[in-house]
Amino acid sequence: MTAIRFILVFGIVSALMDMVYEGARSVTGPYLGALGASALLVSVVTGAGEAVALVLRLVFGRLADRPGLRWPLAISGYALTALSVPLLGITDALWVACLLVLAERLGKAVRSPAKDTMLANAGSAMGQGKAFALHEALDQVGALLGPLLVGAALALSGSYGPGFLLLAVPGLAAMLILWWLRRKVPNPGAYEPADIPAAPGAALDEAGPMPRQFWLYAAFSSLTMFGYATFGLLSFHLVATGLLSPAAIPVLYAAAMGVDAVAALVSGWLFDRVGLKVLLVLPVLAAAVPWLGFSNNAALAVTGALVWGAAMGVQESTMRAGVAGLAPAARRGSAYGMFTACYGVAWLAGSFLIGVLYEYSIPALALTVAAVQAAALVVFAVVRPHAGRPGRQSSEKESS
């Protein structure tokens, strides 16, 4: 199987599984609110979920450095998500629902470093930016369809349960295709040429510490995520203020995921041409979200949710591609684990702060986020001059 076909099939798996967990995430805020959760609890639980999905990759990233464990980690992580989401449809206890939300995010932590490492293997032949952007765009097909399915079920039934239960179908389909792909490509590492030149700032000693630029990049990313509100809180605000009905929230989330897909493709394409500087837009988008998304005007709040989707598209595709260029190939699993652990802790802390500020003062929330994103831009100014365009060294080598 060719590298691009591997990425395409893996993208189909991810699209089906995105139907499952993005369908659930599209209504997590109002769903927990309907079970009695406060705005602070919604922000903390959704932020903790993202932290679980990110911080625990530090552990599973180290395991993903072992080629023989990559497929077992990917399969078990996807299976945990496929199981936990439908179970949300049969509980009405707030604490159980919170645990299932965290379990779904744990599944992402288990699979993501292994998945990203295998995609980076295949992406070495076509450009990391394009590979991750293509995968993210396919991802977002499911992220668009899942919320629409949940929204239709919610509109027809008037309750959240049937939508969660319907998501078991794409989850099962994803697992069957994943098993088939595992049989066809038992060793994705074979896609990676043995003579890949080191990227600017990458460590030469694969057993040594990560390079300074890697940690500066992680600091920049952590600051952007510290000041990044979760969709759970945005959707909670829209329903609690009466700006949108519960059934309209999944439709809005689907639209945000459509924006996410476009942003991922554009930023991934630009990354392969101009390097990390494309990420300059991320703090700007994140800073705009609270000013718009927590407005009492429906049009502005909806616009804020769409801007949130654009920022997510850049974050989930291009930021990952940057890691591939700043870490040794043999340690990418650990690199992804350490990188996501850093900004996962930051996202959890930021979610708690944003939740507190939301209940205290929305203008104070927006000003705080703006200050954090300004600090991220300062760190970016340190990272950018040392991060050249991906593939530049390779092209120079070939021309010489």
VMD Tcl script that draws the C-alpha trace (Angstrom):
set ca {
  {0.00 0.00 0.00}
  {1.37 3.43 -0.93}
  {1.98 6.08 1.74}
  {-0.79 8.36 0.48}
  {-3.27 5.48 0.38}
  {-2.30 4.58 3.95}
  {-3.01 8.17 5.03}
  {-6.31 8.16 3.15}
  {-7.52 4.91 4.73}
  {-6.37 6.03 8.18}
  {-8.24 9.25 7.48}
  {-11.42 7.25 6.84}
  {-10.94 5.47 10.17}
  {-10.47 8.82 11.87}
  {-13.50 10.28 10.08}
  {-15.73 7.47 11.36}
  {-14.35 7.76 14.88}
  {-14.70 11.54 14.71}
  {-18.40 10.98 14.09}
  {-18.41 9.20 17.44}
  {-16.46 11.52 19.70}
  {-17.12 14.83 17.96}
  {-20.80 13.98 17.86}
  {-20.63 13.57 21.63}
  {-18.44 16.63 22.20}
  {-20.86 18.80 20.24}
  {-23.41 18.51 23.05}
  {-21.20 17.83 26.09}
  {-21.73 21.31 27.56}
  {-25.54 21.48 27.41}
  {-25.78 17.72 28.15}
  {-23.87 18.12 31.42}
  {-25.87 21.28 32.11}
  {-29.11 19.32 31.69}
  {-27.81 16.85 34.30}
  {-27.25 19.71 36.76}
  {-23.69 20.89 36.07}
  {-22.69 24.53 36.61}
  {-20.70 26.60 34.11}
  {-17.55 26.09 36.21}
  {-18.04 22.32 36.31}
  {-18.63 22.19 32.56}
  {-15.46 24.19 31.91}
  {-13.41 22.08 34.34}
  {-14.70 18.70 33.10}
  {-14.23 19.58 29.43}
  {-10.84 21.10 30.20}
  {-9.87 18.06 32.27}
  {-10.96 15.88 29.38}
  {-8.61 17.71 27.05}
  {-5.86 17.45 29.67}
  {-6.40 13.69 29.96}
  {-6.25 13.41 26.17}
  {-3.03 15.42 26.07}
  {-1.05 14.94 29.30}
  {-1.28 11.15 29.35}
  {0.29 11.08 25.90}
  {3.52 11.60 27.83}
  {3.18 7.98 28.97}
  {1.71 6.54 25.79}
  {4.13 8.55 23.67}
  {7.08 6.74 25.23}
  {5.35 3.43 24.54}
  {4.75 4.53 20.94}
  {8.53 4.81 20.44}
  {8.42 1.01 20.29}
  {7.32 0.08 16.76}
  {5.71 -3.16 17.92}
  {3.33 -1.31 20.26}
  {2.04 1.31 17.83}
  {-0.79 -0.71 16.34}
  {-1.94 -2.18 19.71}
  {-2.02 1.33 21.20}
  {-3.95 2.75 18.25}
  {-6.49 -0.07 18.25}
  {-7.08 -0.08 22.03}
  {-7.43 3.72 22.12}
  {-10.01 3.75 19.36}
  {-11.88 0.88 21.04}
  {-12.14 2.79 24.33}
  {-13.71 5.77 22.58}
  {-16.07 3.56 20.55}
  {-17.33 2.00 23.79}
  {-17.53 4.97 26.18}
  {-19.55 7.36 23.98}
  {-22.62 5.11 23.44}
  {-22.68 4.44 27.19}
  {-23.50 8.13 27.68}
  {-26.88 7.27 26.17}
  {-27.86 5.00 29.04}
  {-26.95 7.10 32.09}
  {-28.64 10.02 33.80}
  {-26.13 10.38 36.66}
  {-23.91 13.44 36.40}
  {-20.84 11.79 37.96}
  {-21.08 8.79 35.63}
  {-21.43 11.08 32.62}
  {-18.34 13.04 33.72}
  {-16.34 9.80 34.03}
  {-17.44 8.67 30.57}
  {-16.43 12.04 29.10}
  {-12.98 11.55 30.65}
  {-12.84 7.91 29.45}
  {-13.50 9.00 25.87}
  {-10.62 11.48 26.11}
  {-8.40 8.77 27.64}
  {-8.94 6.75 24.48}
  {-7.54 9.66 22.48}
  {-4.50 9.82 24.76}
  {-3.81 6.12 24.25}
  {-3.99 6.17 20.46}
  {-2.77 9.60 19.38}
  {1.04 9.35 19.78}
  {1.06 6.01 17.97}
  {-1.27 7.29 15.27}
  {0.70 10.51 14.80}
  {3.99 8.59 14.62}
  {2.62 6.27 11.93}
  {1.23 9.23 9.99}
  {4.61 10.98 10.28}
  {6.25 7.83 8.87}
  {3.97 7.95 5.84}
  {4.15 11.75 5.62}
  {7.94 11.75 5.22}
  {7.43 10.84 1.57}
  {4.92 13.61 0.73}
  {5.54 16.47 3.17}
  {4.50 16.49 6.82}
  {2.31 19.57 6.45}
  {0.30 18.07 3.58}
  {0.08 14.66 5.26}
  {-1.31 15.97 8.55}
  {-3.53 18.49 6.79}
  {-5.01 15.76 4.55}
  {-5.62 13.53 7.55}
  {-7.16 16.40 9.53}
  {-9.45 17.32 6.61}
  {-10.73 13.74 6.39}
  {-11.07 13.78 10.16}
  {-13.36 16.75 9.88}
  {-15.75 15.00 7.52}
  {-16.69 12.83 10.48}
  {-16.56 15.83 12.80}
  {-19.21 17.44 10.60}
  {-21.46 14.39 10.15}
  {-21.39 13.23 13.79}
  {-22.83 16.42 15.28}
  {-25.49 16.57 12.54}
  {-26.54 13.00 13.40}
  {-26.75 13.85 17.10}
  {-28.60 17.08 16.34}
  {-31.19 15.24 14.22}
  {-31.69 12.61 16.92}
  {-32.04 15.32 19.58}
  {-34.57 17.26 17.50}
  {-36.67 14.15 16.84}
  {-36.51 12.57 20.29}
  {-36.13 15.59 22.56}
  {-33.41 13.83 24.56}
  {-29.67 13.19 24.27}
  {-29.70 9.40 24.74}
  {-30.72 8.23 21.22}
  {-28.00 10.34 19.59}
  {-25.28 8.84 21.79}
  {-26.53 5.31 21.08}
  {-26.56 5.88 17.30}
  {-22.86 6.73 17.45}
  {-22.09 3.06 18.16}
  {-22.59 2.34 14.43}
  {-19.72 4.44 13.00}
  {-17.58 3.31 15.95}
  {-17.97 -0.34 14.95}
  {-17.27 0.46 11.29}
  {-14.07 2.30 12.26}
  {-12.80 -0.66 14.28}
  {-13.39 -3.09 11.39}
  {-11.48 -0.90 8.90}
  {-8.68 -0.36 11.41}
  {-8.19 -4.11 11.81}
  {-8.03 -4.44 8.01}
  {-5.47 -1.65 7.73}
  {-3.36 -3.26 10.44}
  {-3.20 -6.45 8.38}
  {-2.30 -4.59 5.17}
  {0.40 -2.37 6.72}
  {1.91 -4.08 9.76}
  {4.95 -1.76 9.77}
  {4.26 1.86 8.72}
  {7.85 2.70 9.68}
  {8.92 1.18 6.37}
  {7.56 4.26 4.60}
  {10.28 6.44 6.14}
  {13.57 6.71 4.20}
  {16.64 5.96 6.26}
  {18.54 9.08 5.13}
  {16.15 11.89 6.11}
  {18.19 15.03 6.84}
  {17.81 16.68 10.22}
  {15.32 19.55 10.39}
  {16.52 22.95 11.64}
  {16.92 22.79 15.41}
  {16.38 19.02 15.58}
  {18.49 16.92 17.93}
  {21.33 15.03 16.31}
  {21.64 12.55 19.17}
  {18.43 10.51 19.14}
  {19.09 9.25 22.68}
  {19.74 12.74 24.08}
  {17.38 15.48 25.26}
  {15.00 17.28 22.98}
  {16.47 20.43 21.37}
  {15.93 23.91 22.82}
  {13.70 24.89 19.91}
  {11.36 22.00 20.71}
  {10.83 23.33 24.24}
  {10.35 26.91 23.06}
  {7.77 25.63 20.60}
  {6.05 23.74 23.42}
  {6.03 26.93 25.54}
  {4.40 28.90 22.72}
  {1.78 26.20 22.18}
  {1.08 25.94 25.91}
  {0.42 29.66 26.22}
  {-1.99 29.62 23.27}
  {-3.95 26.73 24.82}
  {-3.93 28.28 28.31}
  {-5.98 31.08 26.80}
  {-8.24 28.87 24.67}
  {-11.85 28.32 25.78}
  {-13.46 24.92 25.26}
  {-16.47 24.44 23.02}
  {-18.21 22.92 26.02}
  {-18.28 26.30 27.74}
  {-19.15 28.14 24.53}
  {-22.14 25.85 23.91}
  {-23.17 26.04 27.58}
  {-23.26 29.84 27.23}
  {-25.35 29.69 24.05}
  {-27.99 27.46 25.65}
  {-27.95 29.05 29.12}
  {-28.49 32.53 27.67}
  {-31.20 31.31 25.30}
  {-29.27 32.35 22.19}
  {-29.63 28.88 20.63}
  {-31.74 25.82 21.32}
  {-30.04 22.58 22.43}
  {-30.82 20.96 19.04}
  {-29.06 23.81 17.20}
  {-25.77 23.35 19.09}
  {-24.64 20.22 17.16}
  {-25.39 22.01 13.88}
  {-23.20 24.92 14.96}
  {-20.47 22.50 16.03}
  {-20.66 20.82 12.62}
  {-20.20 24.21 10.97}
  {-17.22 24.91 13.24}
  {-15.71 21.59 12.19}
  {-16.19 22.55 8.53}
  {-14.21 25.73 9.21}
  {-11.68 23.55 11.06}
  {-11.17 21.39 7.96}
  {-10.59 24.38 5.67}
  {-8.22 25.99 8.17}
  {-6.29 22.72 8.50}
  {-5.81 22.38 4.74}
  {-4.77 26.01 4.24}
  {-2.40 26.14 7.21}
  {-0.89 22.75 6.35}
  {-0.24 23.86 2.77}
  {1.35 27.09 4.00}
  {3.43 25.26 6.61}
  {5.23 23.28 3.88}
  {6.12 26.61 2.23}
  {6.78 29.14 4.98}
  {7.35 27.01 8.10}
  {6.24 27.78 11.63}
  {5.40 31.42 10.93}
  {1.97 30.27 9.70}
  {1.15 29.71 13.39}
  {1.23 33.46 13.97}
  {-2.51 33.45 13.31}
  {-3.29 31.05 16.18}
  {-2.99 33.48 19.15}
  {-4.96 36.08 17.20}
  {-7.85 33.67 16.59}
  {-7.79 32.39 20.19}
  {-7.87 35.95 21.55}
  {-10.93 36.78 19.45}
  {-12.99 33.80 20.66}
  {-14.16 35.13 24.08}
  {-14.95 38.61 22.75}
  {-17.30 37.04 20.22}
  {-18.31 33.67 21.64}
  {-19.46 34.89 25.06}
  {-21.46 37.80 23.64}
  {-25.18 38.14 24.34}
  {-25.72 38.71 20.63}
  {-26.53 35.49 18.78}
  {-24.75 36.44 15.55}
  {-21.55 37.42 17.36}
  {-21.62 34.31 19.55}
  {-22.07 32.05 16.51}
  {-19.19 33.86 14.80}
  {-17.07 33.22 17.89}
  {-17.79 29.49 17.65}
  {-16.70 29.50 13.99}
  {-13.49 31.37 14.87}
  {-12.95 28.72 17.57}
  {-13.20 26.09 14.81}
  {-10.60 27.88 12.67}
  {-8.17 28.00 15.60}
  {-8.76 24.30 16.28}
  {-7.98 23.44 12.66}
  {-4.61 25.19 12.85}
  {-3.87 23.70 16.26}
  {-4.74 20.10 15.39}
  {-2.89 19.92 12.08}
  {-0.03 22.38 11.72}
  {1.12 22.34 15.34}
  {1.57 18.55 15.09}
  {3.44 18.89 11.82}
  {5.86 21.30 13.52}
  {6.75 18.67 16.13}
  {7.73 16.20 13.41}
  {10.37 18.65 12.19}
  {11.81 19.49 15.61}
  {12.31 16.00 17.04}
  {14.45 13.00 16.01}
  {12.49 10.51 13.91}
  {13.15 7.65 16.34}
  {11.75 9.66 19.27}
  {8.66 11.18 17.69}
  {6.34 9.19 19.95}
  {8.01 10.67 23.04}
  {8.13 14.09 21.41}
  {4.40 14.11 20.73}
  {3.79 12.88 24.27}
  {5.91 15.60 25.90}
  {4.57 18.31 23.61}
  {0.92 17.53 24.20}
  {1.49 17.01 27.93}
  {2.80 20.56 28.18}
  {-0.13 22.23 26.52}
  {-2.61 19.76 28.05}
  {-1.67 20.91 31.57}
  {-1.87 24.51 30.35}
  {-5.33 23.91 28.82}
  {-6.63 22.38 32.06}
  {-5.33 25.29 34.15}
  {-6.69 27.77 31.63}
  {-10.08 26.07 31.55}
  {-10.38 26.40 35.32}
  {-9.43 30.09 35.16}
  {-11.76 30.77 32.23}
  {-14.62 28.99 34.03}
  {-14.09 31.11 37.16}
  {-13.84 34.33 35.15}
  {-16.95 33.44 33.14}
  {-18.99 33.35 36.35}
  {-17.30 36.53 37.64}
  {-16.92 38.83 34.61}
  {-16.89 38.08 30.90}
  {-15.00 41.31 30.04}
  {-12.31 40.31 32.56}
  {-12.21 36.88 30.92}
  {-11.72 38.38 27.46}
  {-8.99 40.76 28.64}
  {-7.14 37.97 30.44}
  {-7.20 35.77 27.33}
  {-5.93 38.65 25.20}
  {-3.00 39.18 27.60}
  {-2.11 35.48 27.53}
  {-2.17 35.36 23.73}
  {0.02 38.47 23.59}
  {2.56 36.64 25.75}
  {2.35 33.69 23.34}
  {3.26 36.01 20.46}
  {6.36 37.13 22.37}
  {7.49 33.51 22.71}
  {6.67 32.94 19.05}
  {9.07 35.75 18.13}
  {11.83 33.72 19.80}
  {10.86 30.44 18.11}
  {10.23 31.65 14.56}
  {13.66 32.95 13.48}
  {15.24 29.53 14.13}
  {12.52 27.47 12.44}
  {13.15 27.29 8.71}
  {10.79 26.08 6.05}
  {10.29 22.30 6.22}
  {12.07 20.43 3.49}
  {14.47 23.28 2.73}
  {17.53 21.32 3.75}
  {16.37 18.37 1.73}
  {15.92 20.44 -1.42}
  {19.32 22.05 -0.93}
  {20.89 18.65 -0.57}
  {19.27 17.42 -3.73}
  {20.36 20.47 -5.74}
  {23.98 20.27 -4.60}
}
mol new
graphics top color blue
foreach p $ca { graphics top sphere $p radius 0.5 }
foreach p [lrange $ca 0 end-1] q [lrange $ca 1 end] { graphics top cylinder $p $q radius 0.2 }
display resetview
